[in-house]
Amino acid sequence: MKTTIYWLLLLGVCLLGACSYDSEKALKNGDVINMHGPIYNFVYFEEFMEQVEASDSAFVRITNFTLNGNPTLYNVTFDGTAFDLEIDRSKNKERGDKPAKESLSCTGLTREEGQQLFSYTLEGCKPDINFTLLNILKEQEMDHEH
């Protein structure tokens, strides 16, 4: 009986561990990681933008972490003409009443320059909204330019 309880507890811990998505896992998976200021793996976003500019199909995942370490994943697919965005909050314990997953289809991606930030925004999305994918400090983006 004790052995059965032990294995059930071990299985439960393993299942809970498989559901977590921390910054180490995101880094290993090649995600662009937004940690409330610092952006890691930005080179993957640059590669995505190059493919978009060439009208080649492309994919990038941007993982935004809350201050408490809860992730929201943006899976962005470009088919050569349009963008599909899947917002995955399923691993975010702070999502409240927001849906675990939602999808948007968008017609364009713009880069806007502010005083301190560059903002990358999906436009022409259905439903009728614009969606900011990523904000990056100018100094950090310039550190990445080749």
C-alpha positions in Angstrom: 0.0 0.0 0.0 2.8 2.4 0.9 4.5 1.6 -2.4 1.3 2.5 -4.3 1.0 5.8 -2.5 4.6 6.6 -3.1 4.3 5.9 -6.9 1.1 8.0 -7.1 2.8 10.9 -5.3 5.8 10.6 -7.6 3.6 10.5 -10.7 1.7 13.6 -9.5 5.0 15.5 -9.0 6.2 14.5 -12.4 2.9 15.6 -14.0 3.0 18.9 -12.2 6.7 19.4 -13.3 5.8 18.7 -16.9 3.2 21.5 -16.8 5.7 24.2 -15.7 7.5 26.3 -18.3 10.3 28.2 -16.8 12.9 30.5 -18.3 15.5 27.8 -18.5 13.2 25.6 -20.6 12.2 28.6 -22.7 15.9 29.4 -23.3 16.7 25.8 -24.3 13.7 25.8 -26.7 15.0 28.9 -28.5 12.2 31.2 -27.4 12.6 35.0 -27.4 12.2 35.7 -23.7 10.8 38.9 -22.3 11.7 39.3 -18.6 10.2 42.8 -18.0 13.0 44.7 -19.6 15.8 42.4 -20.7 15.0 40.4 -23.8 16.9 37.1 -24.3 17.5 35.2 -27.6 16.6 38.4 -29.5 18.6 37.0 -32.4 15.7 34.6 -33.1 13.3 37.5 -33.5 15.8 39.2 -35.9 15.9 36.0 -37.9 12.1 35.8 -38.0 11.9 39.5 -39.2 14.4 38.7 -41.9 12.3 35.8 -43.1 9.2 38.0 -43.0 10.9 40.7 -45.0 11.9 38.1 -47.6 8.2 36.8 -47.7 9.4 33.4 -46.5 7.4 31.3 -44.1 8.6 31.7 -40.6 7.8 30.9 -36.9 8.9 32.5 -33.6 7.8 31.9 -30.0 7.9 34.9 -27.6 7.6 34.0 -24.0 6.6 36.8 -21.6 7.2 36.1 -17.9 5.3 37.9 -15.1 7.2 39.2 -12.1 6.2 35.9 -10.4 7.7 33.8 -13.2 4.4 32.8 -14.9 4.7 32.5 -18.7 2.4 33.6 -21.5 3.6 32.3 -24.9 3.0 34.0 -28.2 3.4 31.5 -31.1 3.7 33.6 -34.3 3.5 31.9 -37.7 4.0 33.7 -41.0 2.9 32.0 -44.2 4.5 34.5 -46.6 1.6 36.9 -46.7 -0.3 36.8 -43.3 0.4 36.2 -39.6 -1.3 33.8 -37.2 -0.8 34.4 -33.5 -1.7 31.8 -30.8 -1.7 33.3 -27.3 -1.1 30.5 -24.8 -1.8 31.3 -21.2 -2.3 27.7 -20.2 0.8 27.7 -18.0 0.2 31.1 -16.4 -1.3 30.7 -13.0 -2.1 34.5 -12.9 -4.3 34.5 -16.1 -7.5 35.0 -14.1 -10.6 34.7 -16.3 -8.7 35.1 -19.6 -8.9 32.1 -21.9 -6.1 29.5 -21.7 -5.6 29.9 -25.5 -6.8 32.3 -28.2 -5.9 32.9 -31.8 -5.7 36.0 -34.0 -5.1 36.3 -37.8 -3.3 39.5 -38.8 -2.2 41.1 -42.1 0.9 43.0 -41.1 3.7 43.5 -38.6 5.1 47.0 -37.9 8.1 48.3 -36.1 7.6 51.7 -34.4 10.3 53.8 -32.8 9.5 55.6 -29.6 11.8 57.7 -27.4 13.2 54.7 -25.5 11.6 51.7 -27.2 11.1 49.9 -30.4 7.6 48.3 -30.5 6.7 45.4 -32.8 2.9 45.2 -33.4 0.7 42.9 -35.4 -1.9 44.9 -37.3 -5.1 44.2 -39.2 -5.9 41.4 -36.8 -9.3 39.6 -36.6 -11.0 40.3 -34.3 -10.4 44.0 -35.1 -7.4 44.9 -32.9 -3.7 45.6 -33.1 -1.5 43.4 -30.9 1.9 44.4 -29.5 4.2 41.4 -29.6 7.3 42.9 -28.2 8.8 46.1 -26.8 12.6 46.3 -26.6 14.7 49.1 -25.3 16.6 50.9 -28.1 19.9 50.3 -26.4 19.3 46.6 -26.2 18.2 46.3 -29.8 21.3 48.2 -31.0 23.5 45.9 -28.9 22.2 43.1 -31.2 22.7 44.8 -34.5 25.5 43.4 -36.6 
